[in-house]
Amino acid sequence: MSYDVIVVGARVAGAATALLLARAGLRVLAVDRVAFPSDTVSSHQVQVPAAARLARWGVLDRLVAAGTPPAREVRFDSGRVVLTGRYPSVDGVDALYSPRRTLLDAVLVDAARSAGAEVRERFRLEELVWRDGMVTGIRGRGARGPAVTERARLVIGADGKHSAVAAAVGARVRWSAPVRTFASYGYWSGVPLPSAELYHRDGHVVAAFPTGDGLSVVYAATPLARFAAARRDLTAHHLTVLDRCGDLGARVRSGVLAERLRTTPDLPNVVRASHGPGWALAGDAGAVMDPVTAQGISHALADAESLARAVVAGLAGGRPLGAALVAWERRRDRRLRPMYDLTLRTAALRPRRTDHALFAALARQPAEVGRFLGALAGIVPADRYFTPRVVLPLVGAAALRRAMSGG
C-alpha cells in the first residue's frame, strides 16, 4: 500500500503529527520500535501553550481524566528572593501539566489511531528507500515476519535526538552548542507540593511539579563537569542538590522514591536542516535543546502542528510541497530561536547580576510576576521580555547600572 506520509517515531512529535495529518484526510502510517505505553527520559512539562494545543485537539481532557494534576501557581526561588505567581492563560488554558510519558505518548497514539492513522508498534526501521535522490519510503520489519517496504510521498523523521532518519539523509547541523548540564529526576511519594516550585542557584536549576498517581517529579540540572564525581552515588548527589533549595531537600527526604532515579548527560543542543527531497524532521529529530527550560514537549507539539499544516498545504492544498516546507522551517526557526538562546543562557547555571536585579524588582512588583513566568514557559517570547525595553522600566536605570558594574 502507498501512503501520503510515513512518520518514523510515534512519541509526542510523531503521534501528534500523524494525528493532525490523518484528521486532514491524508493516508498516514506511523511506526515505532516500542509498544505503547512505554516510558522514556523526559522533561515531563506540557507548558501552557502546549496544553492549549492538546485542549484544541481534544486530548487534554484524557490526561486530566487519568489523574494528571494542573499546576497553576508557581513559586520561583532565586536564593535571594522568592516570587509567587500564576501563568498567563492561552486560549482559556491557564495551567501547566506534567504527565508521565507512559500516559502522554499512549494517549496521543490512541488519538492518532482514532483519527485514521495506521500505527505499527515494535517496528524497526532498517533503511530509507530512495529513487533519483528522493526519499520515497522505508524498509523495516515488525517483531515477527519478513522485512517490508512501504512507500509514501513524504517520510517524516520524528525519531528523537539521535534520529536514524536525520542520519540517513545527512541532515546538516545549522545551530549547535556543547552539552552544558546533566539532568537527574525522580518520582517521589509523600512530597506534597502546594504549588509548582522552581529554584535557580549558582550551579543548579531545580524544579518540582506534581505528576500522576499522587507523585511529585523532582528534577535537578548540574554542570556537566561534575558528572564524573556525581555518578559515584547519583541519588546522594541529587539529594545534596535539593538540600540547597530551601526546605525542598528535607521534604523529599521525608518521602519515598517510588522508582529508580533517572540521570542522563546526553543533552545536546542541536538544530538541523529539517527538510529535503521526500523527507522532513519533526520534534527532537530536527531541534533539541537542554531540558533546563523544559521546552521539549512544547516544541514537539508546536512542530507537529506547524509541520502538519505545511504538509497538508503541499500535498492536498495545491502549493508545491518543497515551498511549503521551506516556509515551515523558517517559521520554526523564528519561533525556536528566542527560547534556544534563553535555554543556553539558563543551562550555564550562572545567574547574572542583571538577573538578580530583575528578580528583586519583580519582588517589589508582584503584578509583573505572571508575565515573567509566561516568558519562562514560552507564552511570552523570550526576546520580547528579556530586553532592555522591558527590563529597564522594571529594574530602574540606576539599579541596572549598579548590577552591571557589580556594585
N, C-alpha and C positions, 0 to 999 in steps of 0.2 A: 504494500500500500504506500502511496505517496502522500506526504503531509505538506501543509503550508509551512509549518515551523516545527523543528525539533528543539527541545530545551534539554540541555545536558546539565543535570543537577536540579533537584526538586525540593531544596530547602526554601528559605524565605524568598530570595530573589527569584529563583526558578519557578516555584509553585505559584507565586503571585503573578509572574509574567504569563505563565500558562493559563491561569485563571482569567486574566483580562483578555488575552488573545482568544480564548475559547468563547468567552461571552460576546466577543465581537464577531463571532461566526467563522473563525478560522479553524482549520483542521490541525490539531496540536498533539504532539507526542512529547511527554516529559519522562525522562529516565533518571534513575538514581541508583547508586551502588548499594544503598542501605534499604532496609524496610522500615516503615514508619509505624509507630512512634520510635524515634531514635534521638539520642542526646548528642550534643556537640558543644565544644567550648564556645562561650558566648558572653557578650556584654549584657544580655537579657533585656535591656531597656527599650521599650517601644515608646519613643518620645512623643510628645503631644501631637505634632504634625503627622507622625506615622499612625498613631491611634485614630486620628481623624480619617486617614485613608482607610483603615480597617473598618471603621464605622460606615463609611460610604459604600464599601464593598459588602456589607452585611456580615462581617467576620468578627468584629469586636465583641458582639453580644455573646458569641460562643466562648470566647476567652473568659468573659466575666461570669457566664453561667458555670464554667468549670472551676470557678473559685479564685480567679486572678484578681487581687485587690487593686483598687486605684490608689495612686499616690498624688494627692493634690497639693499638700503643703510640704515645703522643703525647708530644712534647717541647714544653712551654709555656714560652716565654721572655718575661718581662716587662721585660727590660732591667736588672733588679736581681737577680732570682732566676730559676733555671731549675727547672721541675718536670717530672718524667717519671712517667707512669703509664699505666694501661690503662682502657679504657671498661668500665663495668659491663655485664654481659650482659642481654639481653632475649630471653626465650623461647629461650635457647640460642645466640643470636647475640651475638658479642662484638666485632664489627669494624665499622668504617665503610668504605664503598666510594665511589669517585669515578669512575664510568663516564663515558665520552664520551656526549653526548646522541644522537649518531648511533647508538649502541648501545642505550641505555636506552629511548628512545622507540620504536625499531623493535621491540624485544623485547616491550614492553607492547602495541603494536598487534597483533603476531602473536598474543599470548596472548588478546587480545580477540576476534580473528577465530576462533581455535580454540575459544573458549567459545561461539561462535554469533552474536556481534555482526556486523552488516554495517558495513564500514568503506569509505568513499568518499574516496579521496585526490584532490588537485587539484580540490577542490570549493570554490567561493567563495560564501559567504553573501551574499545581496542584501538580504533583509529577513525579519523575522518575520511570521508570519501570525496575525492576531487575529480573535476573534469575541466580541462582547459584553464587551470589556475583558479578555479572557483570551487568552494566547498559546496557539495551537493547532497551530503547526507552523512550518516555514521555507520560504523560497523562495530558490533559488540555482541555480547551473549548474556543471557539470564543465568539464574542459579543452575539451571539444568538445560540441556539441549545444545544444539549447534550454534555457531555464530550466525548472526543475521545482519543483513544490510537494509537500512531504512533510508529513504530519500526525502528531501524537503527543499523548498525554495530558500529557506534560511535556517541555519543552525545557530542557536544561542548558547554560549557557554555561561552557565550560572553555577559552576562547579568549584567556587571558592577561591581563596587567595593563592592556592597552588594549582590553578586551573590547567587541566590537561588540554582543554580546547585552546586556551591562550598560548600554551607551549607549542601545540601542533601548528597553529597559524603564524607563529613567530611574532606575536603582538608586541609592538615596540613600547618600551617604558618611556613615558613622557615626563612624569614627575617622580621623584623618589627622594627619600631621606633615610638615614641609618635608623635601625631599631634603637629606641631610646629607653624603653622600660621592659620589665617583665610583670606579668599580672598573676595574681592569685585570688581565688574566691572560694567560699564555702557556703553551704546551706545550713543554717542553724535553727534549731527549735528552742523555744523558751527565751527568745530575744525579741520581745515586742518592740515595735517602732511606732511611737506616737505620730511621727512624720517621717518622710524620707530624709536621709542625712548625707551631706557632702562635707568632706574635710580636705582642705588644701593646706599642706605643710611643705616646708623646705625639705625635699627628698621623698615626699609621698603624696599621693592622692588616694583618698578612701571614700567609698560610697556604701551605704546600707539602705536597702529597699525591701519592702515586703514582696514575696512571691507566693505561689500557691501552697496548699496543704499546711497552712499555718507557719511556714518557714520564712526566714529572712535571708536574703543573699547579701553577703558582705564581701566587698571587693577591695583590693589594695594594689596600687601601682608603685613600683620601686625602680630606681635606676638600674639598667641592665648590668652595669659594672658590679653590682652587689649580688648577682645571681649565684656565682660560684660559692660564695660563703653561705648564702641563704639555703641552698639546696641540701646542705648537711642536715637540716631539720626545717622543712618548709612550713610545717604547722607552727612551730615555735617562732619562726620569722614572722609569719602572718599575725600571730597574736601580739608580738612585740610592736609591730607597726600600729596595730589597733590601740595599744596602750598609750600611744601618743595623741590619741583623739578623744580628749575629754574622758568621759566615763564609758565610752563605747567598748574598750577592751574589757573592762570589768563586767559589763552586761553580757558580752559574748562569752567570756569565760564561765559565767553562771549558766549558760545554755549548753546545748548538746550539738555537736557536729553530726548532722544527720547522714552525710555521705562523705566520701573522701574529699579532701581539699583538691581543687583543680589549680594547676600552676603551669604557665607557659611563657617562654621567652620568644616565641615565634610570632612577633608582632610587627610585620613590615609596614612601611608607609610607601605605597606604590600606586601610581595611576598609569594605566596603559592606554594606548590607542585601542579603541574598543569596537571597531567595525572594519570590515573589508569585504571582498567579493564572496558573498554567500554566508557570512558569519558576523556575529556580534557578541559582545560580552556584557553581562549584567551583574550587579552587586559586587561582591568582593573580587570576582574574576576580573573586573575592569578597574576597580578602585577600592583600595583597602587602606585603613589608617589605624593608628594606635587606639585601643578601646578606652583610653583615659577620658575621652569625651562621650563615650557610649553612643556613637552615631551609626554603628554598623547596620543594625536592623532598619533604622530610619532611612539610611542611604539605600539599602536594598529595596525597600518598598517604593521610595521615590523613583528609583531607577526603573523598577518594573513598570510603574505607571507611565513614565515618560517614554520608555523604550517601546512598550506595547502600543502606545499612541502612534509612534513613528512607524512601527511595522505595519499597523493597520492602514495608515495613510499610504505606505509604499506598496502593499500587496493587494489592498482592496479599495483604496481611495483614489487611485489614478495618478498619484505622484510617484516618480521614479524612486525605488527603494533606496538606492545609493544616496540620492539627495536628501531623503528623509532621515537617513542615519547620520549624515554629516551634520544636519541641523540639530538632531538629538544630542550628539556628542558635544557640540558647542554649548547647548543649554545645560547639559550635565556638568560640564566644567565650570560654567559660570555659577551654578548652584553650589558646587562642591568646594571651590577654591577657598572661600572665606572660612569654612569650617575646617578644611585641611590645614590651613595656616594656623588657626586657633588651636587645633589639636597638637600640632608640632610644638607650639609655644607652651601649651599646658604639659605636654609629655616631657619637657625639660625638667619639670618638677622643681622649679626655682621661681617662686612668685617674685615679681619685680616690685621695687619701691612704689612705682606708679599703681600697681595692682592694689597694694595695701592702702594707698591713698584713696583709691576708688572705693574699696570695701569700707573704709572709715566714713567716707562721705555718704555711702548708702545707709550705714547705720544711723545717720542723722536724718535720712530722708526715706523712711520705710515705704512710702508710696511708690518709690522707684525700684524696689527690690524685685517686683514681679517682672519688670522689663529686663532687668539683669538676668534673672533666671530664664527668661524667654530667649535671651541670646545664647546662654549655655545649652539650651535644649534645641536650638535651631529654629525656633519660632521667629525670632528677630535675626536677620542675617548678621553674622559677627562683624562684617565690615561696615555695617550701618550702626553698630552700637559701640564697639571698642575703637572709637575715633576721637580726635580732639574736639570735634564739633559737639559730641555728646558728653564726653567725659569732662571737658573743661568747665562747663556750667555746673556740673555736679560737684566737682572737687574744689574749684576755685583756682585762679591763676597762681596766687601766692603759694598755696599748699602744693600745687602740682610742681612748681619750680623747686620747692624745698625737697619734694620726693625725688625729683630727677637729679638733684645735686647731692642727695644723700643727707640733707640736713634734717 
